[in-house]
Amino acid sequence: MYNTAASTLSILTVCLYVAGCNTSEQKIVTADTTEAIIKEHLIKANKELTLEEQLTIEAYIKRNGLEMESTSSGLRYRIIQQGTGDSINLGDKVTIAYRVYLLDGTLCYQTDSGQTLLVTVGQFDIPAGMHQALLSMQLGDKWQLLIPSHLAYGLTGDNNKIPMSSTLNVYIETINKSK
């Protein structure tokens, strides 16, 4: 997954070097021109990485025989257990239990047996994809989420257990809420 971006960056570097060394034709390369070229190549690399991640997620779903819904942002989810409690709103304090895995099955984080985590929906205490899911859940729900990297920890990972550009497989249960 990382080779595409690295290849694009390498090609960009070589092109800029060759363009700068061309002595048969004097070209004036301004900082604005260089910035525009770099921006164009970074956008292209980002699109390629996003497409590659989408294909990886689709292959994971197919390989595991899952039926999942998808949001416009790319978050995938399936309802394991439908709750009967209140819906969850932005700003609610919600008690959750969760397990976070990589797609290869590596367990990264979880609430311990019998323990929970209190989060405020919309704040930065969990990945954006989990907040997005919570806003569609109600108390008592148990969902499985496939969170693409742009809704998780992005290009850098979390500098601990989540590697760069990782899709997360999350099991989340909503337990309680308060305002």
N, C-alpha and C positions, 0 to 999 in steps of 0.2 A: 504494500500500500504506500510506503514511503518512497519507493523508487521513482514513481511518476513525478513527484514534486522535486526530488533531487535531480532527476534527469532534466526537467524543465529549467531549473535554476542553472545547471551546468551549461545547457545549450545557450541560455540567455547570457551567461558570463562570456562564453566563447564568441558569440555574435557581437557583443559589445566590444570585446577586445579586438576582433578582426576589423570591425567598423572603425575603431579608433586608430588602427595601424595602417589603414589604406592610404598610401602615399600618392597613388595615381590621381586621386581626386580629393581635393581639400573639402571636407565636410565640417560644418560647424555644428557641433553637438552641444546643445545647451543642457543645463540641469533640468529644465522643464521637459525637454525631449526625452532625456534619459529616464526621468521619473515616470513619464507617460508610458514608455516602453516597458519598464519594470512593472508598473501597475497592470498593464494589459497581460503580461505573462503570468503575474501572480493570480489574476482573476481566472485565467485559463487553467492554471494548476489547481486552484481551489475547486473549480467546476469538475475537473477530472477526479480529484480526491473524493468529492461529494458523490459523484456517480459511482465510483469504485466502492465506497462505503455502502451505498444503497444496494448494490449488487451483492455485497457480502451479507447484508441483513436479509435480503430476499432468499439467498442460498441457505442461510441459517434457519429461516422459517420453514422452507421446503424440506430441508434435511431432518428437521425435528417434527414435521407434520403438524405445525401450528396453524391455527386460523386466527389472524390478527387484524384489527382495524388500524387505520393510519390517519394521522392528522395532517393538515396542510404543511406543518413544520417538519414532518418526517418522523415524528414520534409514533411508534407502533405499540399497541396494547391489546390485551385480551382480558376479559373479566373471568376470573377463576370462581369468585363467589360474589353474588350480588347482595349488597347490604340493604338494610331497610331504614337506616337512620337519615338524619338531616344531610342536605347537600353542603358542600364546603365552598366558602367564599374567600376572596382576597382579604388578607389581614387576619383570618381566623387562626387561632393557635390550635394545632391538630397534633394529637398523639398518634404516632405511627410505629409500626414494626416493619423492618425491611431487611433484605439481603441483596447485596450488589455483587454480581459476577461479571467477568469478561466473557466473551462469546466462546472462548476455549474451555469454559467451566471453572476457571480460577475464581475462588471466593475472595473478594477484596474487603468488603465491609458487611457488618450485620449488627442488628441489635441482638444482644445476648438473650438466651432463653428467659422468658418472663419479663424482660426489660423492654422499654420503649424509648422513643425519642420525641421530644416536643419541638415542633417546628412552627414558625409563623409563615403562613402561605404568602408568597411573594417576596420574602426576604432571601438573602444569599446564604442560607445555612445548608442547603442541599442543591443538587444540580437543577437547572432550569426545567429540564424534562420532567423531573419529579413534581415540581410546582405545577407545571402545565397539566399533568395527570390529576393531581389533587383537585384542581378546579373543576374537573369533570366527574369526580368521585363523590360518594356519599359515605356516611359512617357505616362501618361493617363491611365495606367492599374489600376484596382481595384481588389485586390485578398483577399481571406480568407486563412489564414494560421493556421494550427495546429502545434505548435512548441513543440516537446518533451522537457522535462526538461533539458536534456544534451545540447540542443541548445538554452536554455532560461537562467534560473538563477540557474540551477544545484540543488544539494542536499540542499543547504542552503536557496534558495529563494533570495529575494532582501532585506531582513531585513526591509521591509516596508509593501507593499501590496501583494506581491507574496509569498505565503507559500513555504516551502521546497518541492522539487520534484514535482513542478507543471507544467502541460502541459498548454500552452497558446493558446487561440483562438484569433487570431489577424486579424483585417480588416485593410488593408493598401492600400493607394492610392498614386501613384507617380504623382507629380504635375509639377516639374521643375528640371532642373539640370544645373550645371556649372562645369568647371574643376578647 
